[in-house]
Amino acid sequence: MKDDPNWSLQELCEIIDRQQELVRLVLYLLSEGPAELFGERLESQLERDKARAIAATAMGAGQTTNTLLRLSREADLVVRDMYPLARAVVESYVNAAFFATQPVEVAERAMRYKDFAAWKHMNRVIGSGEFMIALGSQQEIKPFLEQEFPEFSGKGQGSWTSLDVPSRIRLIGEQVRAAGGALLGAYGGVYAISSEIIHGSIFGTAYFYSSGTGDPKSEEGFKRGVLQQRIDILSAVGHAASGFLAAYAETERMGALVLTEHEIFKRLFRAATGDDWE
């Protein structure tokens, strides 16, 4: 069965459904808790802002994952639109794992950035020269920024982190090796291609319509290529969820959750690669 791409697709959908159950369990632990898993009492010990940051990003990833699962059942052109959604899932889970494994100050800054970004959205300049739109009072922006959001007012300080995605994954992996490996696989699977598609490049178009879909001259070849792309996307999404769950479970020292996630990951690895995890 593992050589049958249709089996791989169905297996990935079932695996991700199981991961979604664990993500919902984590969200419950972060917001309500405690809970029990295979006889082990689970209770989050995280600081409030760290729990809030993890819950927000993981919940967003889970929501978009549900959308991808629905779209994955459509064997047509919609697969191209799944790449940006998959990237959103990957980055959200990277950030959730990052918050889980790093000092609480990282999450605190991210929570402050939420308020700063909401203000900035209505107080900014769009474009340049004659083609420019100014939102808000330009005379009041700088003093307000320096007074209310001083940590974001300096040069190069306008984001919640200065680290790119690979750097965040590296730091996660230094704390929880399995999580770093899974997230790196997810990042490598969709990030570059999704960027090409999001930014409207010719390669982004060609990857879907020709170079990434087998033989574009035959209908059957195109269908095989689209099926493989659906598998690739769900594999990346599954690896991202695995990375987050491993990071969270190890950080909170929840043995039952660690073991459950690892068993699911072995199924994921087999569905994605055709090989057994050793």
C-alpha positions in Angstrom: 0.0 0.0 0.0 2.8 2.4 0.7 3.7 2.6 -3.0 0.1 3.7 -3.8 -0.1 7.5 -3.8 -3.9 7.3 -3.2 -3.1 5.3 0.0 -0.5 7.9 1.0 -3.0 10.7 0.6 -5.7 9.0 2.6 -3.2 8.0 5.3 -1.9 11.5 5.6 -5.5 12.8 6.1 -6.1 10.3 8.9 -2.8 11.1 10.5 -3.5 14.8 10.5 -7.0 14.3 11.9 -5.3 12.5 14.8 -2.8 15.3 15.2 -5.7 17.8 15.3 -7.1 15.9 18.3 -3.8 16.4 20.1 -3.6 20.0 19.2 -7.1 20.5 20.6 -6.0 18.7 23.8 -3.0 21.1 24.1 -5.3 24.1 23.6 -7.5 22.8 26.3 -4.5 22.4 28.6 -3.4 26.0 27.9 -6.9 27.5 28.5 -8.8 25.2 30.7 -6.9 22.1 31.9 -5.9 19.8 33.4 -6.7 16.6 31.4 -5.8 13.0 31.4 -4.1 11.0 28.6 -3.6 7.2 28.9 -3.7 7.5 32.7 -1.3 10.4 33.0 -2.6 13.7 34.4 -1.6 16.6 32.2 -1.4 20.1 33.5 0.3 23.1 31.9 2.9 24.9 34.0 3.7 27.6 31.5 3.7 31.4 32.3 0.5 33.2 31.2 1.9 35.1 28.2 3.8 32.0 27.0 0.5 30.0 27.2 -1.4 32.8 25.4 1.2 33.1 22.6 1.3 29.3 22.0 -2.5 29.0 22.1 -3.0 31.8 19.6 -0.6 30.5 17.0 -1.5 26.8 17.4 -5.2 27.6 17.2 -4.6 29.5 13.9 -2.6 26.6 12.5 -5.3 24.1 13.4 -8.0 26.2 11.8 -6.1 26.5 8.5 -5.3 22.8 8.7 -9.0 22.0 8.7 -9.3 24.1 5.5 -6.4 22.2 3.9 -8.0 18.9 4.7 -11.2 19.9 3.0 -9.3 21.2 -0.1 -7.2 18.1 -0.3 -10.2 16.0 -1.3 -10.5 18.1 -4.5 -8.4 16.6 -7.3 -8.3 19.7 -9.4 -6.7 23.2 -9.8 -7.4 24.2 -6.2 -4.2 22.5 -5.1 -2.2 25.5 -6.3 -4.0 27.6 -3.7 -3.2 25.2 -1.0 0.5 26.1 -0.9 0.1 29.6 0.7 -2.3 28.0 3.3 0.3 25.3 4.0 3.0 27.9 4.5 0.7 29.7 7.1 0.3 26.4 9.0 4.1 25.7 8.9 5.0 29.2 10.1 2.3 29.2 12.8 3.5 25.9 14.2 7.2 27.1 14.1 6.2 30.1 16.1 4.2 28.1 18.6 7.1 25.7 19.1 9.4 28.7 19.4 7.3 30.2 22.1 7.2 26.9 23.9 10.9 26.3 23.9 12.3 29.8 24.5 12.3 32.1 27.5 9.0 33.8 28.4 10.4 37.2 27.3 10.0 36.1 23.7 6.3 35.5 24.1 5.9 38.7 26.1 7.4 40.7 23.3 5.2 38.9 20.8 2.1 39.8 22.8 3.1 43.4 23.0 3.7 43.4 19.2 0.1 42.3 18.7 -1.0 45.7 20.2 1.7 47.6 18.3 0.9 46.0 15.0 -2.8 46.8 15.4 -2.0 50.5 16.0 0.6 50.6 13.2 -1.9 49.2 10.7 -3.9 52.4 11.0 -0.8 54.7 11.3 1.5 54.1 8.4 2.7 55.3 5.0 1.9 53.2 1.9 3.9 53.7 -1.3 6.4 56.4 -2.1 6.7 59.7 -3.9 3.6 60.7 -5.8 2.1 57.3 -5.3 1.8 57.5 -1.5 -1.1 57.1 1.0 -0.7 58.2 4.6 -2.8 56.7 7.2 -3.2 58.6 10.5 -1.5 61.8 11.6 2.1 61.8 10.6 2.9 64.5 13.2 1.6 62.3 16.0 3.0 58.9 15.0 6.6 59.3 16.2 5.8 60.8 19.7 3.0 58.3 20.2 5.2 55.4 19.2 8.0 56.5 21.5 5.7 56.9 24.4 3.4 53.8 24.0 5.7 51.3 22.2 9.3 52.3 23.0 10.6 48.8 22.5 9.5 48.9 18.8 10.6 52.5 18.1 14.3 52.0 17.4 15.8 51.2 14.0 15.4 47.5 13.2 13.1 47.0 16.2 9.8 47.0 14.5 9.0 43.3 14.7 8.4 40.8 17.5 11.6 38.9 16.5 14.7 39.6 14.4 15.2 35.9 13.7 14.2 34.3 10.4 12.4 31.0 10.2 15.4 28.8 9.9 17.0 30.5 12.9 13.9 29.9 14.9 13.9 26.2 13.9 17.5 25.9 14.9 16.8 27.3 18.4 13.8 25.0 18.7 16.0 22.0 17.7 18.6 22.9 20.2 16.0 22.4 22.9 14.0 19.5 21.4 15.9 17.8 18.6 12.9 15.9 17.2 10.9 19.0 17.0 13.6 20.8 15.1 13.9 18.0 12.6 10.2 17.8 11.9 9.8 21.5 11.5 12.8 21.7 9.2 11.2 19.0 7.0 8.0 21.0 6.9 9.8 24.2 6.1 11.8 22.6 3.3 8.6 21.0 1.9 6.6 24.1 1.1 8.3 27.3 2.0 10.2 28.1 -1.2 7.5 27.0 -3.6 4.8 28.9 -1.6 6.9 32.0 -1.8 7.1 31.8 -5.6 3.3 31.3 -5.8 2.4 34.0 -3.3 4.6 36.5 -5.1 3.3 35.7 -8.5 6.5 34.6 -10.2 6.6 32.7 -13.5 8.3 29.8 -11.8 5.5 29.7 -9.2 3.0 29.4 -12.1 5.2 26.9 -14.1 5.7 24.7 -11.0 2.0 24.0 -10.8 1.1 23.9 -14.4 4.1 22.1 -15.8 7.4 21.5 -14.1 6.0 20.3 -10.8 3.2 18.1 -12.2 4.8 15.2 -14.1 3.9 15.2 -17.8 1.9 18.3 -18.6 1.2 17.1 -22.1 -1.1 14.3 -20.9 -4.2 14.5 -18.7 -3.2 11.5 -16.7 0.3 12.8 -16.2 -1.1 16.1 -14.9 -3.4 14.3 -12.5 -0.6 12.3 -11.1 1.4 15.5 -10.6 -1.5 17.2 -8.8 -1.9 14.1 -6.6 1.7 14.2 -5.6 1.5 17.9 -4.8 -1.4 17.2 -2.5 0.7 14.6 -0.8 3.7 16.9 -0.5 1.5 19.7 1.0 -0.1 17.4 3.6 3.3 15.9 4.5 4.6 19.3 5.2 1.5 20.2 7.3 1.9 16.9 9.2 5.5 17.5 9.9 4.8 21.0 11.2 2.2 19.7 13.6 4.5 17.0 14.7 7.2 19.5 15.4 5.0 21.7 17.5 3.5 18.8 19.5 6.9 17.4 20.2 8.3 20.7 21.3 5.3 21.4 23.6 5.2 17.9 25.1 8.9 17.8 25.8 8.9 21.3 27.3 6.0 20.5 29.6 7.5 17.0 30.3 4.3 15.2 29.4 5.4 11.6 28.8 2.1 10.3 27.5 1.8 13.1 25.0 5.5 12.6 23.9 4.9 8.9 23.3 1.6 9.4 21.5 3.0 12.0 19.2 6.0 9.8 18.4 3.8 6.9 17.4 1.8 9.2 15.1 5.1 10.6 13.6 6.1 7.0 12.7 2.9 6.7 10.7 3.6 10.1 9.1 7.1 9.2 8.1 5.9 6.0 6.4 3.1 7.8 4.6 5.3 10.5 3.4 8.4 8.5 2.4 7.3 4.9 2.0 9.9 3.8 4.6 9.6 2.7 8.1 11.0 4.9 10.9 14.0 3.3 12.6 
